[in-house]
Amino acid sequence: MSMRQASLQNSELSKLYGQPVEIMAQVVTDPNQTTSGNFSFLARAIYVKTASHSYAMGIPIRVITPRRSALLMLPGQSFSSNARIVESNEGRVGALVIIDEDVRVITQASRWAKALASIRFGLRDASGAGDAGALIPGMVLGDTSKQSLEFKTAMKRSGLMHLVAVSGANFAIVSSFVLWCMQFIFRRLRLRLGATAISLICFIALVRPSPSVLRAAAMAAVLLIAQGMHRTRDSLPALGFAVGAVVIGDPWQARDAGFALSVMATAGLLLFAPVVIEKLSRYIPPKLAEAFAPPIAAIVFCSPVLVALSGYLSPISILANVLAAPAVGPITILGFIAALFSPFAPFISHILIWFIRFPASFIAEVATWTSRFPVITLRTGSVGFLIVGVFTLTLWLFKRYMRAISITAIIMILLLTWMQRWPAGDWQVANCDVGQGDSMVINLGNHRGIVIDVGPDPVLEDRCLKSLGITDISLMVLSHFHADHSGGLSGALNARAVSQLWISTNAEPLIESAHVAALVGGVNIVKPQRGYAIKIGEFTIKTLWPESGIHIFASMPGEGSAINNSSIALMITSRDFSLFTAGDLEPPAQHELVGDLSKVDIYKLCHHGSRYQDGAMMAALDPQLALISVGAKNLYGHPAAESISALTRLGAQVLRTDINGAISITAKAHRIRVRTSKGRFNLFRLG
């Protein structure tokens, strides 16, 4: 694996980072929508052409595109397009290829691929609209293309995201159903298991034999064999064999968090669920204990990895999984049958879908309801892993004291929840944690605020504004129309009035700007330019960019420069603090502002802390506190180490949402008090 990764890092593609190219590639996996609204899939680069050279190759790549037409691409198809190649943090690919225009199809998919696609598309079309209709293809075939960003966020926060991924549960349900049916055909257990194995292989072909699917199949096979052979004492060696087989077949799985979660969940079901059933049966009915045991066991074993990835733990997810569990089986089985009938007997599919839409709607409501509950915020990375890992190990080693340990844990959870409330009192400036995007709020008092950008996710934006108590937006500023700054607009507008909206003079990308226009009908819209200033309450808001007309720069080194350099740059001052924010402005435009800038207390770093920063502008601002709004483990490498180093050399305190979470700031009496949603509290004097 290390040799393979080294070869990818030194491939021909690594010499083309940052360059526009014409690329020909073959699709490897089905495209899926990301949290930023783009579409992503794995492909294999076949031919790359630059202005001066051409390269033939066979290098795996990750493709990102905003074009919805990408959803129609099938594995095996070849395409070509103009693209931009950038470095990727994903070890199994040689580069990240960003395509902003429609692709040109070169070869069509095979008949086999089209037949499988007809089943997938048939179920997608038959499942209907709404969250319930989007949930069914995900639960049956792992097809999440119809799910909105809001619904995906709700499923993740409620701990139900595993239901819409092809997991061991899918294989276990389908295999158990086939095994049950085979008893009416074969009397011998081995023949039943053989027929079930064949059905498992067919199911793998239908849901795509990706590494995650093969991993889930291996985990399901362990449970199936343990159940079918009635030899549960051999289940742990079987799990070890499955782990070894998957890692040998695909070494990248050794570094994959999904693989770790799958293994730990299976281990929890095999090892810990029987213990939980035994303990709970003393206090509640056995059937109820059997319902609670699987999600408790899986969550306890998976929690160290979950916290290491997300930085939080959702206790309500146990209840969510218990409530959803009875509906999973019928949806998976009837949905699978509906998918098989959809190409040639769609009326049967519609009848079956009509029945399972009721339990699907129930799961969707459970996800939406439980996602509103607070979570326990810890730390991402090794610290969060160790905190929860020690607790999990203690619970496992001292099972006889499970009751005392559980009561202690509940008390600690309640205490942590109270201590970690955010923003917890008076605040003046807040930077929301909206993932890979920007959203800042300035407090005007009486539940009124100024909102600068709304991030990519409506659910996260709405949740942040609710936490801040904002019900009336006196001024909203959308620095530019990229989705990571404007995509969460519907969440910001949820039960809130906007008095005035400032937007960029550049309407590109047209899809996003049209979406904004459709949502804000009747709102007073202003396109501020350099020199435009207003006063709201005690705050003076002065526009420093963009200039009137079109500004042509001699060099454009950044990413998406034409749109980014149309971002609205604002200097906001009050009697307590000064703040500068400029969207995704890049070095050429940043340098134009140097003469108009002075020292500020707070600086929201441009473009999520990318390496495209103008040193002269940073020096002119000389901030006390630098905020970086960025998504954890994003594909763009934000923030850049050199940008953070430059701020540190200036003496700035650097806070970033991927590490610290949401940030609230109070600046009074020449002091800045900072509180974050992940438990950090700082107090320092203004210079």
C-alpha positions in Angstrom: 0.0 0.0 0.0 2.8 2.4 0.9 4.6 1.7 -2.4 1.4 2.2 -4.3 0.8 5.5 -2.6 4.3 6.7 -3.2 3.9 5.9 -6.9 0.7 7.9 -7.0 2.3 10.9 -5.3 5.0 10.9 -7.9 3.0 10.1 -11.0 2.7 12.2 -14.1 -0.5 13.8 -12.6 1.5 15.3 -9.7 3.4 17.4 -12.2 0.1 19.0 -13.4 -1.2 20.3 -10.1 -3.0 23.6 -10.6 -3.0 23.4 -14.4 -6.0 23.4 -16.7 -6.1 20.2 -18.9 -8.2 18.2 -21.2 -8.8 14.8 -19.7 -10.2 11.5 -20.8 -11.2 9.0 -18.1 -13.3 6.0 -17.3 -15.9 6.0 -14.6 -15.2 3.5 -11.7 -18.0 4.3 -9.2 -21.4 5.8 -9.3 -21.5 9.6 -8.8 -22.8 10.7 -5.4 -23.7 14.2 -4.1 -21.4 15.6 -1.5 -22.3 17.9 1.4 -21.2 20.9 -0.6 -23.8 20.1 -3.3 -21.2 18.9 -5.9 -21.1 15.4 -7.3 -18.1 13.1 -6.7 -17.0 9.8 -8.2 -13.9 7.7 -8.7 -12.5 7.3 -12.2 -9.3 6.2 -14.0 -7.4 8.8 -16.0 -6.6 7.4 -19.4 -5.3 10.4 -21.3 -4.4 13.9 -20.2 -3.5 16.8 -22.6 -2.0 20.1 -21.6 -1.2 23.1 -23.8 2.3 21.6 -24.5 2.3 17.9 -23.7 0.1 14.8 -23.8 0.2 11.9 -21.4 -1.2 8.4 -21.6 -1.8 6.8 -18.2 -4.0 4.6 -16.0 -4.1 6.5 -12.8 -7.0 6.5 -10.3 -8.5 9.9 -9.7 -11.3 11.6 -7.7 -13.6 13.7 -9.9 -15.6 16.6 -8.5 -18.2 18.4 -10.6 -21.2 20.7 -9.9 -23.1 19.3 -13.0 -26.1 17.2 -12.1 -25.7 15.4 -15.5 -22.9 13.5 -13.8 -25.6 11.4 -12.0 -26.3 9.7 -15.3 -22.7 8.4 -15.7 -22.4 4.6 -15.2 -19.3 2.6 -14.3 -17.4 1.6 -17.4 -18.3 4.7 -19.4 -15.5 6.8 -20.8 -15.7 10.6 -21.0 -13.6 13.6 -21.7 -13.8 17.2 -20.5 -11.8 20.3 -19.7 -10.7 20.1 -16.1 -8.4 21.4 -13.4 -6.0 19.1 -11.5 -5.2 19.7 -7.9 -3.6 17.7 -5.1 -5.8 15.3 -3.1 -5.5 14.2 0.5 -7.2 10.9 -0.5 -4.4 8.3 -0.5 -5.9 5.9 -3.0 -6.1 8.5 -5.9 -3.4 10.3 -7.8 -5.2 13.7 -7.9 -8.4 15.6 -7.5 -9.9 16.5 -10.9 -12.4 19.4 -10.8 -14.7 19.7 -13.8 -16.9 22.8 -14.1 -18.6 22.0 -17.4 -20.6 19.2 -18.9 -18.6 16.1 -19.9 -18.5 14.6 -23.3 -19.4 10.8 -23.4 -17.0 8.8 -25.5 -18.1 5.2 -24.9 -21.4 3.8 -23.6 -21.7 1.4 -20.7 -22.0 -2.3 -21.3 -25.3 -4.2 -21.4 -24.6 -5.7 -18.0 -24.0 -2.2 -16.5 -27.1 -0.9 -18.2 -29.2 -3.8 -16.9 -28.1 -3.2 -13.4 -28.6 0.6 -13.8 -32.2 0.0 -15.0 -32.9 -1.7 -11.7 -31.3 1.1 -9.7 -32.9 3.9 -11.7 -36.3 2.0 -11.7 -36.3 1.9 -7.9 -35.2 5.6 -7.8 -38.1 6.6 -10.0 -40.7 4.5 -8.3 -39.8 5.5 -4.8 -41.5 8.9 -5.2 -40.7 12.4 -3.8 -39.9 13.7 -0.3 -37.6 12.4 2.4 -39.3 9.0 2.4 -38.9 8.6 -1.3 -35.2 9.5 -1.0 -34.7 7.1 1.9 -35.9 4.0 0.1 -33.2 3.7 -2.6 -30.6 4.5 0.0 -31.8 1.7 2.4 -32.2 -0.8 -0.4 -29.3 -0.1 -2.8 -27.2 2.6 -1.1 -28.4 5.1 -3.7 -28.5 8.5 -1.9 -28.7 10.7 -5.0 -32.3 11.9 -4.2 -31.5 12.9 -0.6 -31.3 16.6 0.2 -28.4 18.0 2.2 -30.8 18.8 5.1 -31.9 15.2 5.2 -28.4 13.8 5.0 -27.4 16.0 7.9 -30.4 14.9 10.0 -29.6 11.2 9.3 -25.9 11.7 10.3 -26.7 13.7 13.5 -29.4 11.2 14.6 -27.0 8.2 14.1 -29.1 6.7 11.3 -26.7 7.4 8.5 -25.7 3.7 8.4 -29.2 2.9 7.1 -28.6 4.7 3.8 -25.3 3.1 3.1 -24.8 -0.5 1.9 -23.8 -2.1 5.1 -23.6 -5.5 6.7 -27.2 -5.0 7.8 -28.4 -4.9 4.2 -26.6 -8.1 3.4 -27.7 -9.7 6.6 -31.4 -8.9 6.0 -31.4 -10.0 2.3 -29.4 -13.1 3.1 -31.6 -14.0 6.1 -34.7 -13.6 3.9 -33.2 -15.8 1.1 -32.1 -18.4 3.7 -35.6 -18.5 5.1 -37.1 -18.9 1.6 -34.6 -21.7 0.8 -35.9 -23.9 3.6 -39.0 -24.6 1.4 -36.7 -25.7 -1.5 -33.7 -27.4 0.1 -33.7 -29.6 3.2 -29.9 -29.6 3.7 -28.4 -26.6 5.4 -25.3 -26.5 3.2 -27.5 -26.2 0.1 -29.5 -23.4 1.7 -26.2 -21.6 2.6 -24.9 -22.1 -0.9 -28.1 -20.6 -2.4 -27.8 -17.7 0.0 -24.2 -17.1 -0.9 -25.2 -16.9 -4.6 -27.9 -14.3 -3.8 -25.2 -12.4 -1.8 -23.0 -12.3 -4.9 -25.9 -11.1 -7.1 -26.7 -8.4 -4.5 -23.0 -7.3 -4.6 -23.2 -6.9 -8.4 -26.4 -4.8 -8.1 -25.2 -2.4 -5.4 -21.7 -2.2 -7.1 -18.7 -4.2 -5.9 -16.9 -1.2 -4.4 -14.5 -1.6 -1.5 -17.1 -0.6 1.0 -19.6 -3.1 -0.4 -17.1 -5.9 -0.3 -16.3 -5.0 3.3 -20.0 -5.0 4.3 -20.4 -8.4 2.5 -17.5 -9.9 4.5 -18.9 -8.7 7.8 -22.4 -10.0 6.9 -20.9 -13.4 5.9 -19.5 -13.7 9.4 -22.9 -13.2 11.0 -24.5 -15.5 8.4 -22.1 -18.3 9.0 -22.4 -17.9 12.8 -26.2 -18.1 12.5 -26.4 -20.8 10.0 -23.9 -23.2 11.6 -25.0 -22.5 15.1 -21.4 -22.1 16.2 -21.3 -18.7 17.8 -18.1 -19.7 19.7 -16.3 -19.5 16.3 -17.6 -16.1 15.4 -14.6 -14.1 16.6 -12.1 -16.2 14.6 -14.4 -15.8 11.6 -14.5 -12.1 12.1 -10.7 -12.1 12.2 -10.5 -14.1 9.0 -12.9 -11.6 7.3 -10.8 -8.7 8.4 -7.7 -10.3 7.0 -9.3 -11.2 3.7 -10.6 -7.7 3.1 -7.3 -6.1 4.0 -5.3 -8.5 1.7 -7.8 -7.9 -1.1 -7.7 -4.1 -0.7 -4.9 -2.8 1.6 -6.4 0.7 1.6 -9.1 -0.6 3.9 -6.5 -0.7 6.7 -6.7 3.1 6.7 -10.4 3.5 6.1 -12.6 4.7 9.0 -15.6 3.0 7.5 -13.8 -0.3 7.6 -13.0 0.3 11.3 -16.6 1.1 12.0 -17.9 -1.9 10.2 -15.5 -4.2 12.1 -16.3 -2.7 15.5 -20.1 -2.8 14.9 -19.9 -6.5 14.0 -17.7 -7.2 17.0 -20.2 -5.3 19.2 -23.0 -7.4 18.0 -21.1 -10.7 18.5 -19.4 -9.9 21.8 -21.3 -7.2 23.7 -24.9 -7.5 22.6 -25.5 -10.8 24.5 -24.1 -9.1 27.7 -26.3 -6.1 27.3 -29.4 -8.4 26.8 -28.5 -10.3 30.0 -28.1 -7.1 32.0 -31.1 -5.3 30.7 -33.4 -8.3 31.0 -33.2 -7.9 34.8 -34.9 -4.5 34.6 -37.0 -4.5 31.4 -38.9 -7.2 29.4 -36.6 -9.5 27.5 -38.1 -8.6 24.1 -37.4 -4.9 24.8 -33.9 -5.8 26.0 -33.3 -7.6 22.7 -34.4 -4.4 20.8 -32.1 -2.1 22.7 -29.1 -4.4 22.8 -27.9 -4.2 19.2 -27.7 -0.4 18.8 -26.2 0.0 22.3 -23.5 -2.6 21.6 -22.7 -1.2 18.2 -22.6 2.4 19.4 -20.4 1.5 22.4 -17.9 -0.3 20.3 -18.0 2.3 17.5 -18.0 5.4 19.6 -14.2 5.8 19.8 -14.0 5.9 16.0 -17.1 8.1 15.7 -15.8 10.7 18.1 -12.4 10.7 16.4 -14.1 11.5 13.1 -16.8 13.9 14.1 -15.8 15.2 17.5 -19.1 14.5 19.0 -21.3 11.7 20.3 -25.1 11.6 20.0 -26.7 9.7 23.0 -30.1 10.1 21.4 -28.9 7.9 18.5 -29.6 4.8 20.6 -33.3 5.7 20.8 -33.4 6.6 17.2 -32.0 3.2 16.2 -34.4 1.4 18.5 -37.4 3.3 17.0 -36.2 2.7 13.4 -35.2 -0.9 13.8 -38.7 -2.5 13.2 -39.1 -0.7 9.9 -35.7 -1.6 8.4 -36.5 -5.2 7.5 -39.7 -4.6 5.6 -38.2 -1.6 3.7 -35.1 -3.6 2.7 -36.9 -6.8 1.7 -39.9 -5.3 -0.1 -37.8 -2.5 -1.6 -35.4 -5.1 -3.0 -38.2 -7.0 -4.6 -39.6 -3.8 -6.0 -36.2 -2.9 -7.5 -36.1 -6.3 -9.3 -39.6 -5.8 -10.8 -39.1 -2.2 -11.7 -37.6 -2.7 -15.2 -40.3 -5.0 -16.6 -43.3 -4.7 -14.2 -43.2 -1.2 -12.7 -46.8 -1.5 -11.5 -45.8 -4.2 -9.0 -42.9 -1.9 -7.9 -45.3 1.0 -7.3 -47.6 -1.2 -5.2 -44.8 -2.4 -3.0 -43.4 1.1 -2.7 -46.8 2.3 -1.6 -46.6 -0.1 1.4 -43.1 0.7 2.5 -43.4 4.5 2.2 -45.2 4.5 5.5 -42.3 3.0 7.5 -39.9 5.1 5.4 -41.8 8.2 6.4 -41.6 7.1 10.0 -37.8 6.7 9.9 -37.5 10.1 8.2 -39.6 11.7 11.0 -37.5 9.9 13.6 -34.3 11.2 12.0 -35.6 14.8 11.8 -36.9 14.7 15.4 -33.8 13.2 17.0 -31.4 15.4 15.0 -32.6 18.4 17.0 -31.3 17.0 20.3 -28.0 18.2 21.6 -24.8 16.1 21.2 -21.8 15.6 23.5 -18.9 17.5 22.0 -15.5 16.1 22.7 -12.4 16.3 20.4 -11.6 15.0 17.0 -8.6 12.8 16.3 -6.6 10.8 18.8 -7.7 12.7 21.9 -11.4 12.0 21.3 -10.5 8.4 20.4 -8.7 7.9 23.7 -11.3 9.5 25.8 -14.1 7.3 24.5 -11.8 4.3 24.0 -10.8 4.3 27.7 -14.5 4.4 28.7 -15.4 1.6 26.3 -12.5 -0.6 27.6 -13.6 0.1 31.2 -17.1 -0.9 30.4 -15.9 -4.1 28.7 -13.4 -5.1 31.4 -15.7 -4.4 34.3 -19.0 -5.7 33.0 -20.1 -6.7 36.5 -20.1 -3.0 37.4 -22.0 -1.9 34.3 -24.8 -0.4 36.2 -22.6 1.9 38.3 -20.4 2.8 35.3 -23.5 3.6 33.2 -25.0 5.8 35.9 -21.7 7.6 36.2 -21.5 8.1 32.4 -25.0 9.5 32.3 -24.2 12.1 35.0 -21.0 13.0 33.2 -22.9 13.4 29.9 -25.5 15.7 31.5 -22.7 17.7 33.1 -20.7 18.0 29.8 -23.9 19.0 28.0 -24.5 21.8 30.4 -20.9 23.0 30.4 -20.7 22.9 26.6 -23.8 24.9 25.8 -23.0 27.5 23.2 -22.7 30.5 23.0 -23.7 30.5 26.7 -24.5 34.1 27.4 -23.5 37.4 26.0 -21.8 37.4 22.6 -21.0 40.0 19.9 -19.6 38.0 17.0 -20.1 34.3 16.2 -18.6 32.1 13.5 -20.9 29.2 12.8 -19.5 25.7 12.2 -21.1 25.0 8.8 -18.4 22.6 7.4 -16.5 23.6 4.3 -18.0 27.1 4.0 -18.4 30.5 5.7 -21.1 31.9 8.0 -20.6 34.8 10.5 -23.2 36.5 12.6 -22.9 39.9 14.4 -25.3 40.4 17.4 -27.5 43.5 17.2 -29.5 42.6 20.3 -33.1 41.7 20.8 -32.7 38.6 18.6 -31.5 40.7 15.6 -28.3 40.1 13.7 -26.1 40.8 10.7 -25.4 37.5 8.8 -22.4 37.4 6.5 -22.6 34.3 4.3 -24.8 31.2 5.0 -22.5 28.2 4.4 -23.4 25.2 2.2 -25.8 23.4 4.5 -29.3 24.8 5.3 -29.7 22.6 8.4 -26.4 23.6 9.9 -27.1 27.3 9.2 -30.6 27.1 10.7 -29.2 25.2 13.8 -26.5 27.8 14.3 -28.9 30.8 14.1 -31.3 29.0 16.5 -28.4 28.5 19.0 -27.6 32.2 18.7 -31.3 33.2 19.2 -31.5 35.1 15.9 -35.0 35.5 14.6 -34.6 38.8 12.6 -31.8 39.5 10.1 -31.4 43.2 9.7 -28.7 42.7 7.0 -27.6 39.6 5.2 -24.4 39.7 3.1 -23.7 37.0 0.5 -20.1 37.7 -0.4 -20.4 35.8 -3.7 -22.5 33.0 -5.1 -20.3 29.9 -4.6 -22.4 27.2 -2.9 -20.2 27.1 0.2 -21.2 30.7 0.9 -24.8 30.8 -0.3 -26.1 27.2 -0.3 -27.5 27.4 3.2 -29.8 30.3 2.4 -33.0 28.4 2.9 -31.9 27.5 6.4 -31.2 31.1 7.3 -34.6 32.2 6.0 -36.4 29.5 8.0 -39.0 31.6 10.1 -36.7 34.7 9.8 -37.3 38.0 8.1 -34.5 39.7 6.2 -34.6 43.5 5.9 -31.8 44.0 3.4 -29.6 41.7 1.3 -26.2 42.6 -0.2 -25.0 40.5 -3.1 -21.9 40.4 -5.3 -21.9 42.3 -8.6 -20.8 39.0 -10.3 -23.9 36.7 -10.8 -21.7 33.7 -11.6 -22.3 30.8 -11.0 -25.7 31.4 -12.5 -27.4 28.4 -11.0 -26.6 29.5 -7.5 -27.5 33.1 -8.1 -30.8 32.1 -9.6 -31.5 29.9 -6.6 -30.9 32.9 -4.3 -33.1 35.1 -6.3 -35.9 32.6 -6.1 -35.7 32.4 -2.3 -35.5 36.1 -1.5 -38.4 37.5 -3.5 -39.5 40.8 -2.0 -36.3 41.5 0.0 -34.5 44.8 -0.6 -31.4 43.9 -2.6 -28.2 46.0 -2.8 -25.0 45.4 -4.8 -22.5 47.4 -2.8 -19.3 48.6 -4.3 -16.1 50.2 -3.0 -16.9 53.2 -0.8 -20.5 52.2 0.0 -21.1 52.4 3.8 -24.1 52.3 6.2 -24.6 52.3 10.0 -26.7 49.8 11.8 -27.0 50.3 15.5 -23.5 50.9 16.9 -21.9 49.2 13.9 -20.4 51.1 10.9 -20.1 48.8 7.8 -17.9 50.0 5.0 -17.5 48.2 1.7 -13.9 48.0 0.5 -14.5 45.7 -2.5 -15.5 45.1 -5.3 -14.7 48.1 -7.4 -17.2 49.5 -9.8 -16.9 48.1 -13.3 -14.7 45.1 -14.3 -11.2 44.9 -12.8 -8.7 42.9 -14.8 -5.7 41.6 -13.0 -2.3 40.9 -14.5 -2.1 37.5 -12.8 -4.7 35.2 -11.3 -3.0 32.6 -9.2 -6.0 31.5 -7.1 -8.9 29.0 -7.5 -12.0 30.2 -9.2 -10.5 33.7 -9.3 -13.0 35.6 -11.4 -15.8 34.7 -9.0 -13.7 34.7 -5.8 -12.3 38.2 -6.7 -15.8 39.5 -6.9 -16.4 38.8 -3.2 -17.7 41.6 -1.0 -15.0 42.8 1.4 -16.2 44.6 4.6 -14.7 46.6 7.4 -17.0 46.6 10.4 -16.2 48.8 13.4 -17.9 49.5 16.7 -16.8 51.1 20.0 -15.6 47.6 21.2 -13.9 46.0 18.3 -13.1 46.1 14.6 -13.6 43.2 12.1 -12.5 42.5 8.5 -14.1 39.9 6.3 -13.7 39.4 2.5 -15.3 36.1 1.4 -12.9 34.2 -0.9 -10.9 37.2 -2.1 -7.5 36.2 -3.5 -4.1 37.8 -3.6 -4.5 40.2 -6.6 -7.7 41.8 -5.1 -6.3 41.5 -1.6 -3.3 43.6 -2.5 -5.5 46.3 -3.9 -7.0 46.9 -0.5 -3.7 47.4 1.4 -3.8 51.2 1.3 -7.4 51.2 2.8 -6.7 48.9 5.7 -5.6 49.4 9.3 -5.1 47.2 12.3 -8.1 45.1 13.3 -9.1 43.1 16.3 -10.8 40.2 14.3 -10.0 38.9 10.8 -12.0 36.2 9.2 -9.4 34.7 6.9 -10.1 34.8 3.1 -10.9 31.5 1.2 -10.9 29.2 4.3 -7.2 29.8 4.9 -6.0 28.6 1.5 -2.4 29.2 0.5 -3.5 32.1 -1.7 -3.0 35.0 0.8 -1.3 38.4 0.3 1.3 38.9 3.0 1.1 42.7 2.7 -2.7 42.7 3.5 -2.2 40.4 6.5 0.5 42.7 7.8 -1.7 45.8 7.3 -4.5 44.1 9.2 -2.2 42.7 12.0 -5.2 41.0 13.7 -5.4 40.0 17.3 -7.7 37.1 16.5 -7.9 35.2 13.2 -10.9 33.0 12.4 -10.7 30.2 9.8 -14.0 28.7 8.7 -13.2 25.3 7.2 -14.5 21.8 7.0 -12.7 18.9 8.7 -10.5 16.8 6.3 -11.7 18.8 3.3 -10.4 17.7 -0.2 -8.8 21.1 -0.8 -6.1 21.0 1.9 -7.6 24.1 3.7 -6.2 25.7 5.7 -2.7 25.9 4.4 0.2 25.6 6.9 1.9 28.6 5.4 -1.2 30.8 6.0 -1.4 29.8 9.6 2.4 30.3 10.1 2.0 33.9 8.6 -0.7 34.7 11.1 1.3 33.2 14.0 4.3 35.3 13.1 2.1 38.4 13.3 1.1 37.4 16.9 -2.5 36.5 16.0 -4.5 33.9 18.0 -5.8 31.4 15.4 -9.1 29.6 15.8 -10.6 27.2 13.1 -14.0 25.6 13.0 -12.7 22.2 11.9 -10.9 21.9 15.3 -12.6 24.3 17.6 -16.2 24.1 16.3 -18.5 27.1 16.3 -16.9 30.2 17.8 -18.4 33.1 19.8 -16.6 36.3 20.7 -17.2 39.0 23.3 -15.0 42.1 23.1 -15.5 44.6 25.9 -13.3 46.7 28.2 -10.3 46.0 25.9 -10.6 42.3 26.3 -11.7 39.5 24.0 -13.5 36.5 25.5 -13.7 33.5 23.2 -15.9 30.4 23.7 -16.1 27.5 21.2 -18.7 24.7 20.9 -15.9 22.2 21.5 -15.2 23.5 25.0 -12.4 25.9 24.5 -12.4 29.2 26.5 -9.9 32.0 26.0 -9.5 35.5 27.5 -6.8 38.0 26.3 -6.3 41.7 26.1 -6.6 43.8 22.9 -3.3 45.3 21.8 
